[in-house]
Amino acid sequence: ALYQDAGLLSIYVNVEPTDSEARSSEDQAKKESQEKDIFLPYSDYELCIRNEATTNAPSSKTDFGWEHVEWELTRLLARARLLPAIPGDTTRSANTAHLTMGDHTFFLSLSFPDIREVQEYASEMCMDVDAMEYRTDLLACRDSRFDILYGMQLLRSYCRPNAVRVPGLPIAGSVIEDVMPIVYTVRTQNQAGTYPDDAGGIEKMFEMLEWGLRGGVEVLDVESAWDFVSTSKLLGLAETRYASQILGSHHVVGEEITTEDAVFLFEQCALNGRAHGAKVVLSIESEEKDRMAYEAALIAAELARQEGSPVIPNISLILADVGQFSRIINLPFTPVTHESLPNKAAPGQLTAMEIMTTRLLTKIFEPKKYAILGHNIAYSVSPQMQGSAFRATKLPHEYVRADVETVDEFVESDFFRSGEFGGCSVTIPHKQAIIPHVDVLSDAADKIGSVNTVIVKEEFEEEGFQRVLHGENTDWKGIKNPLERLLGSTINSDTDVALILGAGGTARAAAYVADKLGLSKVYFNRTPSKAADLVDSFGGTLLDSLDSTVDDGTCLGDVLKEKRLRVVISTLPAAAKFELPTWVLSDETEVPIVFDVNYKPYQTKLLEQAEEAGCAVVRGSEMLWEQGVGQFELWTGRTAPYSIMKKVVLQNCLSTEESKD
């Protein structure tokens, strides 16, 4: 009743020791009956454990330690809390298909009958790819739900230490940084796979796809060729209970079709607007038609745009060696092999390194130059952070400092005017001065009144393709993401308050975030008149004092008589050595989250005070890498290597002693 009435998501922890004597046949039959009647119908996710749950189990009988079991449980909880992806939506989030399946992303097709064979190759193959394709139809254990799900957990355990270019997965107050995304596939015989495609086989295939959802897969490959009712039922389940992205797919094997028919297949793979990506693989007789799938993908995308349907990543490929060029020109989410592996999963597959090298040599893709624009910015960590991200994702871009007194110097430079210019970060004192030089201003940048990111796009206009500069602000995301993880869904818009300290551009970003989170806003600045603009732009209350009571004016104590202080965001300089009045943090049962936007020094006086009072704290270093992740994704159109960017920032922000700790 709780599961059905409250709509709660649940996880079934399935324990299945390998020792035959661990469970009698009677107990096994009882378990299977309970699974059928209770555990499976009333659960969404499944965590499978073998001897890891056995007390003092020898390492020879366990595939991974208990730490990985806990990690898997945390990952499933994070997946359960994740907002579902919306087909065609390009809004950046932790679950955006246009980033997961973005430009120059690759997934590695595994072809082993036993997933344990992957282990010896994991350290090398994870370096070049963004996801692993779990080909269940090729596994010897493919008809066992437990073994399929346990095998996925094994694969994740092999990838975790080597997952260097993967995105972060948010979970209450934190981020899981080592989750290699999995593309879960049951490829049928009719579709270039091995799973039976008779009536019984297709029925079993749909059951296996549900297993993938239960395992919390990031991408579920759904063949578009089969029964509409069964497909719709599967998609309905995915949409209502899960956050997996759906990749509609179709393979044409052994015959050549027309471009018109290929366009129809892309539309079919969109699954009536319910898929997040479409993958069509064709067969051709001659290399003369090796662009046919690519051209069909472009036509299908344009038709979707004209019809108001979701425009999703279209993956366009051609089978066998004759179609290798199709893998070069297909930019989103290309399936690849790896030079370390003994076999390819499909004929004609190339490695990610071969594809990227060929794209550069043929100028399908060209290196870009990026910069941080500011003045007196020798301290900036952005060149190290973004440079490391480009290297981790094997993108040949360059990121430098553009230290100039005025924006005019920058926009008149050869660097800015060059076709190699891909965009820039913008820091003080140029965040407002750059605005007249961009062509399109985002809603966030317009409302906040500053631009910290410039993105160069080639857009088609009447005169042909033109360079268009987009001005964006990712500072607010750097504030919002950590706060949202800590606050979760606990905000009461009627009572909860954010105290914003300072009155500059970052304070405006903080006010914008408070609006997004549903928090009331109160402002304090030692020169109140400078904070008046915040009230005019975002509403809220301007304080005269942070005291609990005052004889004249408005104080924080007056506000908190009927409100609850949930967040303090300080945009004051670290040199101010600001601390809150002690009364604000006196109630140990209800202390606010304290956010200090300064990233140097790592530990400010305010943060020291907050930690001593038991507050959850957010440092400016976290804001720095979070906004940097946003910039990287805006420039590249793909997921950012979260852990790499975080690591670089911390290495540059922490003192030598703190780094040792």
SETOR-82750 format. One line per 5 residues: number of its first residue (from 1); their letters; for each residue x, y, z of C-alpha. Coordinates in Angstrom, 3 decimals. Each point is the difference from the previous one (the first is absolute). Example, Ala and Ser with C-alpha at 12.3 -4.5 7.8 and 13.67 -1.06 7.14 Angstrom:
<atoms>
1 = as = 12.300 -4.500 7.800 ~ 1.370 3.440 -0.660
</atoms>
This chain:
<atoms>
1 = alyqd = 0.000 0.000 0.000 ~ 2.837 2.408 0.824 ~ 1.649 -0.678 -3.365 ~ -3.202 0.536 -1.980 ~ -1.674 2.756 2.015
6 = aglls = 3.028 2.173 0.757 ~ 1.652 -0.567 -3.380 ~ 3.359 -0.682 1.628 ~ 2.841 -1.525 -1.973 ~ 1.530 -3.102 1.575
11 = iyvnv = 3.121 -2.121 -0.358 ~ 0.008 -3.791 0.298 ~ 3.263 -1.256 1.519 ~ 0.334 -3.479 -1.463 ~ 2.467 -2.289 1.812
16 = eptds = 1.024 -3.168 -1.854 ~ 3.114 -1.752 1.435 ~ 1.887 -2.247 -2.415 ~ 0.466 -2.847 2.479 ~ -2.621 -2.604 -0.737
21 = earss = -0.320 -0.884 3.661 ~ -0.719 3.600 0.989 ~ -3.693 -0.419 -0.818 ~ -2.125 -3.136 -0.107 ~ -2.204 -0.785 -2.991
26 = edqak = -3.016 0.709 2.170 ~ 1.352 3.426 0.931 ~ 0.830 0.711 -3.642 ~ -3.548 -0.859 -1.091 ~ -1.365 2.241 2.758
31 = kesqe = 2.209 2.867 -1.150 ~ -1.119 -0.378 -3.620 ~ -3.634 0.054 1.104 ~ 0.556 3.117 2.088 ~ 1.786 1.666 -2.906
36 = kdifl = -2.911 -0.687 -2.312 ~ -2.670 1.192 2.422 ~ 1.755 2.755 1.956 ~ 3.573 0.980 -0.692 ~ -0.234 0.577 -3.756
41 = pysdy = -3.492 1.521 -0.331 ~ 0.657 2.392 2.888 ~ 3.517 1.172 -0.792 ~ 1.564 2.139 -2.718 ~ 3.735 -0.563 0.344
46 = elcir = 1.988 -3.087 0.874 ~ 3.357 -0.410 1.712 ~ 1.487 -3.483 -0.353 ~ 2.436 -1.444 2.537 ~ 1.756 -3.351 0.045
51 = neatt = 2.571 -0.938 2.611 ~ 0.675 3.668 0.787 ~ -2.800 -0.327 2.563 ~ 1.504 -3.098 1.605 ~ 1.837 0.552 3.264
56 = napss = 3.772 -0.499 -0.406 ~ -0.367 -1.121 -3.610 ~ 3.463 -0.685 -1.506 ~ 1.074 2.406 -2.756 ~ 0.180 -2.930 -2.421
61 = ktdfg = -3.776 -0.309 0.240 ~ -0.887 3.683 -0.346 ~ 0.103 2.085 -3.179 ~ 0.120 3.354 1.768 ~ 0.141 1.296 3.553
66 = wehve = -2.791 1.254 2.212 ~ 1.068 3.579 -0.774 ~ -1.178 -0.505 -3.575 ~ -3.320 -1.386 1.220 ~ -0.505 3.205 1.990
71 = weltr = 1.087 2.040 -3.020 ~ -2.543 -1.804 -2.207 ~ -2.764 0.650 2.501 ~ 0.926 3.681 0.097 ~ 0.075 0.137 -3.796
76 = llara = -3.466 -1.555 -0.253 ~ -1.333 2.501 2.530 ~ 1.538 2.807 -2.055 ~ -1.603 -1.362 -3.180 ~ -3.346 -0.243 1.778
81 = rllpa = 0.215 3.681 0.999 ~ 1.112 1.170 -3.445 ~ -2.479 1.993 -2.060 ~ -0.982 -1.851 -3.194 ~ 1.498 1.255 -3.245
86 = ipgdt = -2.371 1.801 -2.381 ~ 0.258 -0.967 -3.697 ~ 1.426 2.896 -1.985 ~ 0.749 2.172 3.048 ~ 3.457 1.578 -0.193
91 = trsan = -0.121 1.543 3.483 ~ 3.163 -1.015 1.811 ~ -0.617 -2.377 2.883 ~ 1.383 -3.198 1.482 ~ -2.225 -1.898 -2.438
96 = tahlt = 0.033 1.758 -3.380 ~ 0.143 -2.271 -3.053 ~ 1.566 2.719 -2.165 ~ 3.006 -0.142 2.329 ~ 0.062 -3.760 0.644
101 = mgdht = -0.241 -0.557 -3.764 ~ 1.827 3.222 -0.870 ~ 2.650 0.748 -2.589 ~ 3.171 -2.090 0.178 ~ -1.451 -2.424 2.527
106 = fflsl = 0.628 -3.730 -0.371 ~ -1.309 -3.211 1.486 ~ 2.037 -3.190 -0.033 ~ -1.812 -3.093 -1.282 ~ 0.915 -3.030 2.118
111 = sfpdi = -0.218 -3.453 -1.550 ~ 1.128 -2.326 2.792 ~ -2.129 -3.031 0.953 ~ 1.136 0.451 3.633 ~ 0.246 3.563 1.302
116 = revqe = 2.891 -1.014 2.262 ~ 2.182 -0.071 -3.106 ~ -0.267 3.806 -0.135 ~ 2.025 0.522 3.147 ~ 3.478 -0.279 -1.521
121 = yasem = -0.843 2.625 -2.645 ~ -1.910 2.477 2.169 ~ 2.852 2.357 0.859 ~ 0.792 0.634 -3.668 ~ -3.424 -0.045 -1.608
126 = cmdvd = -1.593 2.456 2.456 ~ 2.437 2.740 -0.977 ~ -1.500 0.662 -3.442 ~ -3.739 -0.504 0.408 ~ -3.001 1.502 1.762
131 = ameyr = -2.152 -3.104 0.507 ~ 0.069 -3.801 -0.208 ~ -2.472 -1.958 -2.096 ~ -1.161 -3.027 1.963 ~ -0.983 -2.435 -2.763
136 = tdlla = -2.189 -2.403 1.948 ~ -0.793 -2.088 -3.088 ~ 3.684 -0.981 -0.200 ~ 0.262 -1.119 3.631 ~ -0.087 -3.667 0.912
141 = crdsr = -2.195 0.831 3.002 ~ -2.481 2.053 -2.036 ~ -3.157 -1.746 1.206 ~ 0.702 0.502 3.716 ~ -1.248 3.267 1.482
146 = fdily = 2.271 -0.313 3.021 ~ 3.103 -0.732 -2.092 ~ -0.716 2.826 -2.452 ~ -0.409 2.567 2.780 ~ 2.938 -1.368 1.990
151 = gmqll = 2.109 0.132 -3.147 ~ -0.808 3.686 -0.448 ~ 1.133 0.632 3.550 ~ 3.230 -1.852 -0.785 ~ 0.530 2.150 -3.091
156 = rsycr = -0.488 3.155 2.017 ~ 2.486 -1.220 2.618 ~ 2.632 -0.518 -2.722 ~ -0.626 3.446 -1.466 ~ -0.146 2.018 3.222
161 = pnavr = 3.765 0.453 0.575 ~ 0.471 0.959 -3.657 ~ -3.062 2.175 -0.688 ~ 1.866 3.245 -0.689 ~ -2.301 1.736 -2.509
166 = vpglp = -3.421 -0.668 1.473 ~ -2.581 2.515 1.294 ~ -0.958 0.372 3.636 ~ -3.116 -1.649 1.408 ~ -1.604 2.145 2.734
171 = iagsv = -1.149 -1.586 3.230 ~ -1.184 1.765 3.178 ~ 2.754 2.427 0.943 ~ 2.628 -1.601 -2.210 ~ 0.950 -1.225 -3.482
176 = iedvm = 1.007 -3.500 -1.094 ~ 2.963 0.566 -2.287 ~ 0.911 -3.467 -1.296 ~ -3.123 -1.323 -1.749 ~ 0.729 -1.256 -3.498
181 = pivyt = -3.334 0.254 -1.890 ~ -1.350 -3.235 -1.453 ~ -1.895 -0.464 -3.254 ~ -2.137 -3.074 0.579 ~ -0.721 -1.953 -3.195
186 = vrtqn = -1.887 -3.166 -0.915 ~ 0.780 -0.305 -3.712 ~ -2.219 -2.450 -1.881 ~ 0.981 -2.183 -2.955 ~ -2.034 2.133 -2.398
191 = qagty = 1.908 3.063 1.208 ~ 3.598 -1.225 -0.378 ~ -0.009 -1.714 3.395 ~ -0.354 -3.517 1.365 ~ -3.178 -0.041 2.101
196 = pddag = -2.855 -2.063 -1.497 ~ -2.592 2.100 -1.815 ~ -2.885 -2.455 -0.023 ~ -3.107 0.842 2.058 ~ 1.394 -1.545 3.171
201 = giekm = 3.362 1.670 -0.475 ~ -1.501 3.463 -0.455 ~ -2.164 -0.427 3.087 ~ 3.105 -0.963 1.961 ~ 1.918 2.926 -1.516
206 = femle = -2.499 2.498 1.417 ~ 0.311 -1.693 3.397 ~ 3.794 0.338 -0.217 ~ -0.335 3.698 -0.829 ~ -1.966 0.413 3.209
211 = wglrg = 2.936 -1.624 1.787 ~ 2.160 2.792 -1.373 ~ -2.298 2.595 1.537 ~ 0.168 -1.871 3.316 ~ 3.793 0.202 -0.181
216 = gvevl = -0.153 3.802 -0.286 ~ 1.588 0.213 -3.442 ~ 0.775 3.403 -1.441 ~ -1.043 -0.847 -3.581 ~ -2.445 -2.715 -1.068
221 = dvesa = 0.222 -1.094 -3.655 ~ -3.544 -0.772 -1.230 ~ -0.331 -1.530 -3.444 ~ -2.754 1.751 -1.940 ~ -0.949 -2.985 -2.176
226 = wdfvs = -2.197 -1.841 2.458 ~ -3.520 -0.078 1.384 ~ -1.427 3.489 0.604 ~ -2.013 -1.017 3.074 ~ 2.973 -1.663 1.721
231 = tskll = 2.286 2.907 -0.905 ~ -2.499 2.543 1.309 ~ -0.391 -1.937 3.250 ~ 3.782 -0.040 0.499 ~ 0.297 3.715 -0.743
236 = glaet = -2.860 0.768 2.366 ~ 1.802 -1.871 2.773 ~ 3.241 1.834 -0.760 ~ -1.720 3.385 -0.005 ~ -1.902 -0.433 3.253
241 = ryasq = 2.527 -1.823 2.195 ~ 3.496 0.529 -1.416 ~ 2.487 2.590 -1.268 ~ 1.645 -2.113 -2.730 ~ 0.444 1.647 -3.382
246 = ilgsh = -1.610 -1.925 -2.871 ~ 1.996 -0.626 -3.175 ~ -2.321 -1.155 -2.782 ~ 1.905 -2.167 -2.481 ~ -0.353 -1.815 -3.304
251 = hvvge = 2.469 -2.032 -2.072 ~ -0.473 -0.724 -3.693 ~ 2.007 -3.151 -0.676 ~ 0.934 -1.394 -3.411 ~ -1.983 2.380 -2.200
256 = eitte = 0.367 3.553 -1.248 ~ -2.913 2.383 0.466 ~ -0.680 3.522 -1.265 ~ 0.790 3.209 1.839 ~ -3.738 0.607 0.278
261 = davfl = -0.457 -3.339 1.742 ~ 2.931 0.802 2.303 ~ -1.665 3.280 1.004 ~ -3.137 -1.982 0.843 ~ 2.083 -2.310 2.213
266 = feqca = 1.365 2.959 1.969 ~ -3.582 1.169 0.523 ~ -0.951 -3.529 1.060 ~ 2.897 -0.123 2.467 ~ -1.242 3.216 1.597
271 = lngra = -2.756 -2.259 1.403 ~ -2.766 2.562 -0.425 ~ 1.961 2.704 1.810 ~ 0.827 -2.226 2.975 ~ 3.634 -0.842 -0.825
276 = hgakv = 2.908 2.185 1.120 ~ 2.223 -1.102 -2.867 ~ -0.341 -1.920 -3.274 ~ 2.511 -2.408 -1.523 ~ -0.358 -1.286 -3.571
281 = vlsie = 2.537 -2.400 -1.490 ~ -0.182 -0.659 -3.752 ~ 1.587 -2.350 -2.519 ~ 1.430 1.229 -3.311 ~ 1.621 -1.669 -2.975
286 = seekd = 2.473 2.730 -0.914 ~ 2.045 2.652 1.803 ~ -1.646 2.561 -2.266 ~ -2.970 -0.042 2.368 ~ 1.941 0.154 3.262
291 = rmaye = -1.632 3.356 0.880 ~ -3.562 -1.247 -0.430 ~ -0.688 -0.691 3.688 ~ 1.491 3.370 0.981 ~ -2.093 1.876 -2.553
296 = aalia = -3.148 -1.850 1.077 ~ 0.713 1.001 3.597 ~ 0.250 3.671 -0.970 ~ -3.251 -0.148 -1.970 ~ -1.814 -1.757 2.839
301 = aelar = 1.186 2.623 2.499 ~ -1.173 2.847 -2.232 ~ -3.396 -1.630 -0.534 ~ -0.395 -0.436 3.767 ~ 0.879 3.660 0.502
306 = qegsp = -2.559 1.124 -2.586 ~ -2.711 -2.221 1.487 ~ 0.651 1.140 3.568 ~ 1.093 -3.492 1.045 ~ 2.947 -0.569 2.360
311 = vipni = 3.325 0.404 -1.793 ~ 2.174 -2.747 1.456 ~ 3.558 -1.218 -0.643 ~ -0.046 -2.118 -3.165 ~ 2.732 -2.634 -0.161
316 = slila = 0.607 -0.952 -3.636 ~ 2.148 -2.991 -0.911 ~ 0.642 -2.455 -2.822 ~ 0.965 -3.624 0.597 ~ 3.296 -1.679 -0.919
321 = dvgqf = 3.295 1.366 -1.300 ~ -1.755 1.715 -2.900 ~ -1.725 2.234 2.526 ~ 2.991 1.039 2.105 ~ -0.190 3.601 -1.199
326 = sriin = -3.503 0.231 1.474 ~ 1.566 -0.451 3.437 ~ 2.354 2.893 -0.677 ~ -2.725 2.483 -0.963 ~ -2.484 -1.118 2.663
331 = lpftp = 0.775 2.352 2.894 ~ -2.466 -1.091 2.724 ~ 0.513 -3.129 2.103 ~ 1.935 -2.179 -2.424 ~ 0.411 -3.717 0.834
336 = vthes = 3.671 -0.989 -0.011 ~ 2.391 -2.799 0.738 ~ 3.365 0.340 1.755 ~ 3.478 -0.936 -1.147 ~ 0.570 -2.052 3.154
341 = lpnka = -3.006 -2.291 -0.587 ~ 0.368 -3.357 -1.787 ~ -3.206 0.344 -2.061 ~ -2.328 2.609 -1.438 ~ -3.712 -0.132 0.830
346 = apgql = -0.896 0.882 -3.596 ~ 1.883 0.015 -3.329 ~ 1.251 3.414 -1.023 ~ 0.299 1.363 3.501 ~ 2.881 2.386 0.662
351 = tamei = 1.628 1.153 3.214 ~ -0.755 3.403 1.472 ~ 3.613 0.990 -0.627 ~ -0.225 -0.954 -3.677 ~ -3.210 1.970 -0.395
356 = mttrl = 1.246 3.148 1.741 ~ 3.281 -0.058 -1.911 ~ -1.800 -0.334 -3.327 ~ -2.469 2.770 0.866 ~ 2.920 2.328 0.649
361 = ltkif = 1.961 -1.004 -3.097 ~ -3.036 0.425 -2.256 ~ -1.011 3.259 1.743 ~ -3.431 -1.371 0.844 ~ 0.895 1.332 3.408
366 = epkky = 2.532 2.736 0.713 ~ 1.758 1.060 3.209 ~ -1.311 3.138 1.681 ~ 1.568 2.592 2.265 ~ -1.629 1.097 3.244
371 = ailgh = 1.059 2.504 2.639 ~ -0.833 1.523 3.327 ~ -0.633 3.706 -0.541 ~ 0.808 2.274 2.927 ~ 2.670 2.239 1.489
376 = niays = 2.661 -0.916 2.543 ~ -1.020 -3.640 -0.302 ~ 3.277 -1.818 0.547 ~ -1.722 -1.658 2.984 ~ -2.729 -1.614 -2.133
381 = vspqm = -0.353 -3.766 0.159 ~ -2.168 -0.141 -3.137 ~ 2.835 -0.721 -2.479 ~ 1.086 -3.057 1.987 ~ -3.584 -1.145 0.546
386 = qgsaf = -1.243 0.352 -3.583 ~ 3.293 -1.172 -1.496 ~ -0.172 -3.199 2.051 ~ -3.601 -0.548 -1.088 ~ 0.916 0.346 -3.673
391 = ratkl = 2.860 -2.458 0.404 ~ -2.133 -2.534 1.883 ~ -2.611 -0.015 -2.769 ~ 2.679 -0.057 -2.728 ~ -1.137 3.345 -1.420
396 = pheyv = 2.914 1.900 -1.613 ~ -1.048 3.437 1.247 ~ 2.164 2.674 1.624 ~ -0.917 2.180 2.991 ~ 2.052 3.091 0.896
401 = radve = -0.161 3.207 2.020 ~ -1.129 3.242 -1.669 ~ 1.129 2.596 2.525 ~ -1.087 3.426 -1.267 ~ -1.028 3.261 1.646
406 = tvdef = -3.004 0.512 -2.270 ~ -2.377 -2.247 -1.927 ~ 0.611 2.094 -3.121 ~ 3.611 -1.216 -0.054 ~ -1.256 -3.574 -0.070
411 = vesdf = -2.726 0.351 -2.654 ~ 2.397 1.849 -2.302 ~ 2.656 -2.707 0.315 ~ 0.869 -2.595 -2.648 ~ -0.746 -2.679 2.614
416 = frsge = -3.635 1.095 0.320 ~ -0.527 0.526 -3.735 ~ 1.612 -3.287 -1.022 ~ -2.049 -2.901 -1.277 ~ 1.753 -2.088 2.650
421 = fggcs = -1.624 1.966 2.837 ~ -2.485 -2.315 1.695 ~ -1.047 2.126 2.965 ~ 1.229 1.223 3.341 ~ -0.546 0.175 3.707
426 = vtiph = -0.471 3.545 1.286 ~ 1.027 1.192 3.435 ~ 0.433 3.315 1.791 ~ 0.015 2.748 -1.064 ~ -1.541 -0.855 -3.393
431 = kqaii = -3.229 -1.913 0.723 ~ -2.202 2.993 -0.776 ~ 2.213 1.649 -2.630 ~ -0.110 -3.084 -2.253 ~ -3.806 0.113 -0.337
436 = phvdv = -0.165 2.497 -2.934 ~ 2.312 -2.269 -1.989 ~ -2.180 -3.134 0.082 ~ -2.850 -0.626 -2.436 ~ -2.284 -2.103 2.184
441 = lsdaa = -0.421 0.330 3.747 ~ -1.458 -2.861 2.054 ~ -2.861 0.651 2.405 ~ 2.276 -0.676 2.971 ~ 2.724 2.365 -1.223
446 = dkigs = -2.577 2.691 -0.750 ~ -1.653 -0.270 3.410 ~ 3.276 -0.191 1.943 ~ 1.472 2.774 -2.124 ~ 3.348 -1.634 -0.689
451 = vntvi = 1.594 -2.506 -2.366 ~ 2.631 -2.461 1.153 ~ -0.050 -2.199 -3.120 ~ 0.125 0.802 -3.703 ~ -0.851 -2.804 -2.438
456 = vkeef = 0.732 0.242 -3.720 ~ -2.544 -1.711 -2.242 ~ -0.336 -0.303 -3.753 ~ -3.648 0.696 -0.816 ~ -1.726 0.081 -3.362
461 = eeegf = -1.453 3.350 -0.989 ~ -1.132 1.476 -3.321 ~ 3.594 0.728 -1.032 ~ 1.094 -3.533 0.898 ~ 1.812 -1.208 3.098
466 = qrvlh = 0.995 2.838 2.318 ~ 1.979 0.182 3.227 ~ -2.381 0.722 2.875 ~ 1.253 0.783 3.510 ~ -2.175 -1.195 2.865
471 = gentd = 0.374 1.527 3.463 ~ -0.787 -2.316 2.907 ~ 0.399 0.011 3.759 ~ 0.969 -3.243 1.738 ~ 0.896 1.605 3.340
476 = wkgik = -3.553 -0.560 1.171 ~ 0.281 -3.726 -0.783 ~ 3.185 -0.069 2.064 ~ -2.054 1.269 2.926 ~ -3.219 -1.896 -0.650
481 = npler = 1.345 -3.518 -0.577 ~ 1.713 -0.467 3.405 ~ -2.882 1.654 1.860 ~ -2.600 -2.080 -1.784 ~ 1.836 -3.195 0.935
486 = llgst = 0.050 1.019 3.663 ~ -3.535 1.373 0.181 ~ -1.677 -2.738 -2.014 ~ -3.776 0.361 0.018 ~ -0.207 1.420 3.518
491 = insdt = -0.595 3.661 -0.933 ~ -3.131 1.721 1.267 ~ -0.457 3.092 -2.166 ~ -2.238 1.620 2.613 ~ 2.519 -0.071 2.815
496 = dvali = 3.524 -0.673 -1.295 ~ 2.452 2.852 -0.499 ~ 3.353 0.556 -1.696 ~ 2.270 2.680 1.476 ~ 2.183 1.522 -2.727
501 = lgagg = 3.060 1.960 1.107 ~ 1.488 2.533 -2.407 ~ -1.374 1.962 -2.930 ~ 2.142 -0.751 -3.074 ~ -0.507 -2.193 -3.056
506 = taraa = 0.337 -3.267 1.923 ~ -2.642 1.193 2.462 ~ -2.325 0.445 -2.975 ~ 0.718 -3.590 -1.060 ~ -0.741 -1.110 3.577
511 = ayvad = -3.335 1.836 -0.041 ~ -0.849 -1.633 -3.325 ~ 0.737 -3.402 1.568 ~ -2.143 0.761 3.043 ~ -2.891 0.694 -2.382
516 = klgls = 0.603 -3.293 -1.811 ~ 0.075 -1.915 3.296 ~ -3.133 1.642 1.343 ~ 1.727 1.805 2.882 ~ -0.974 3.429 1.265
521 = kvyfn = 2.875 2.474 -0.189 ~ 1.512 2.359 2.548 ~ 3.084 2.080 -0.778 ~ 2.690 1.575 2.109 ~ 2.799 2.241 -1.133
526 = rtpsk = 2.028 2.433 2.090 ~ -1.025 2.676 -2.484 ~ -3.757 -0.679 -0.251 ~ -0.545 2.318 -2.954 ~ 2.162 -2.270 -2.186
531 = aadlv = -2.311 -2.940 0.735 ~ -3.150 1.915 -0.924 ~ 0.342 -1.140 -3.610 ~ -0.349 -3.604 1.158 ~ -3.384 0.749 1.500
536 = dsfgg = -1.068 1.831 -3.161 ~ 1.046 -2.914 -2.239 ~ -0.895 -3.049 2.069 ~ -2.240 1.166 2.813 ~ 0.657 -0.803 3.638
541 = tllds = 0.927 1.952 3.091 ~ 2.995 2.269 0.518 ~ 1.337 -0.211 3.553 ~ 1.495 2.852 1.969 ~ 1.533 -2.378 2.511
546 = ldstv = 0.734 -3.674 0.688 ~ -0.845 0.485 3.661 ~ -2.797 -1.870 1.726 ~ -1.701 3.269 0.969 ~ 0.465 3.673 -0.854
551 = ddgtc = -1.698 3.221 1.070 ~ -0.153 1.362 -3.531 ~ -0.118 -1.634 -3.453 ~ -0.346 -3.610 -1.120 ~ 2.148 -2.705 1.570
556 = lgdvl = 0.466 -3.718 -0.666 ~ -1.622 -0.839 3.306 ~ -3.233 1.647 -1.111 ~ -0.098 -2.120 -3.142 ~ 0.744 -3.257 1.805
561 = kekrl = -2.839 0.405 2.465 ~ -2.270 -1.531 -2.630 ~ 2.532 -1.472 -2.424 ~ 2.714 -2.657 0.055 ~ 3.558 0.731 -1.154
566 = rvvis = 0.953 -2.875 -2.332 ~ 2.933 1.416 -1.961 ~ 2.664 2.677 0.445 ~ 1.864 0.982 -3.181 ~ 2.956 2.303 0.513
571 = tlpaa = 1.388 1.811 -3.030 ~ 2.187 2.228 2.180 ~ 3.773 -0.039 -0.614 ~ 1.960 -2.394 2.192 ~ 2.149 2.916 1.161
576 = akfel = -3.050 1.421 1.794 ~ 0.294 -2.920 2.477 ~ -3.747 0.148 0.469 ~ -1.736 -2.099 2.654 ~ -3.686 -0.345 0.818
581 = ptwvl = -1.338 1.246 3.334 ~ 0.188 -2.928 2.401 ~ -3.758 0.021 0.649 ~ -0.659 -1.021 -3.641 ~ 1.724 -3.359 0.560
586 = sdete = -1.001 -0.534 3.623 ~ -2.760 -2.555 -0.647 ~ 1.946 -3.196 -0.699 ~ -3.162 -1.813 -1.103 ~ -0.720 2.407 -2.836
591 = vpivf = 3.131 1.549 -1.466 ~ 0.116 1.264 -3.587 ~ 2.150 -1.159 -2.880 ~ 2.862 2.488 -0.359 ~ 1.415 0.694 -3.471
596 = dvnyk = 3.113 2.163 -0.445 ~ 0.748 0.734 -3.668 ~ 3.716 0.637 0.612 ~ 2.171 -2.859 -1.208 ~ 3.260 1.433 1.326
601 = pyqtk = 0.600 -0.368 2.856 ~ -1.643 -3.393 0.174 ~ -1.031 0.599 3.628 ~ -1.380 3.461 0.794 ~ -0.892 1.390 3.418
606 = lleqa = -3.694 -0.421 -0.819 ~ 0.432 -3.656 -0.930 ~ 2.018 -0.698 3.138 ~ -2.778 1.531 2.079 ~ -2.689 -1.956 -1.876
611 = eeagc = 1.757 -3.338 0.368 ~ 0.512 0.530 3.735 ~ -3.747 0.627 0.286 ~ -0.810 -3.250 -1.847 ~ -1.166 1.602 -3.261
616 = avvrg = 0.280 -1.702 -3.362 ~ 2.349 2.186 -2.040 ~ 0.658 0.602 -3.696 ~ 3.308 1.489 -1.069 ~ 0.741 2.212 -2.958
621 = semlw = 2.160 -2.758 -1.441 ~ -3.142 -2.087 -0.540 ~ -1.699 2.930 -1.711 ~ 3.071 0.362 -2.206 ~ 0.000 -3.527 -1.354
626 = eqgvg = -3.800 -0.147 -0.264 ~ -0.138 3.150 -2.134 ~ 3.018 -1.275 -1.950 ~ -1.822 -3.260 -0.751 ~ -2.829 2.118 -1.392
631 = qfelw = 2.379 1.951 -2.218 ~ 1.649 -3.135 -1.352 ~ -3.373 -1.525 -0.904 ~ -1.174 3.193 -1.703 ~ 3.152 0.168 -2.120
636 = tgrta = 0.266 -3.664 -0.924 ~ -3.592 -1.275 -0.001 ~ 0.972 -3.062 2.027 ~ 0.267 -1.095 3.631 ~ 2.895 1.362 2.029
641 = pysim = 2.545 -2.164 1.872 ~ -1.209 1.018 3.445 ~ 2.619 -1.650 2.196 ~ 2.902 1.301 -2.093 ~ -1.203 3.602 0.229
646 = kkvvl = -0.675 -0.283 3.719 ~ 3.402 -1.527 0.677 ~ 1.851 2.767 -1.836 ~ -1.878 2.726 1.858 ~ 0.682 -1.569 3.395
651 = qncls = 3.682 -0.483 -0.812 ~ 0.264 3.706 -0.738 ~ -2.185 1.237 2.851 ~ 1.252 -2.090 2.890 ~ 3.153 0.958 1.840
656 = teesk = 2.832 -2.531 0.100 ~ -0.999 -1.142 3.489 ~ -3.681 -0.310 -0.909 ~ 0.930 -2.037 -3.095 ~ 1.883 -2.456 2.233
661 = d = -3.050 -0.378 2.209
</atoms>
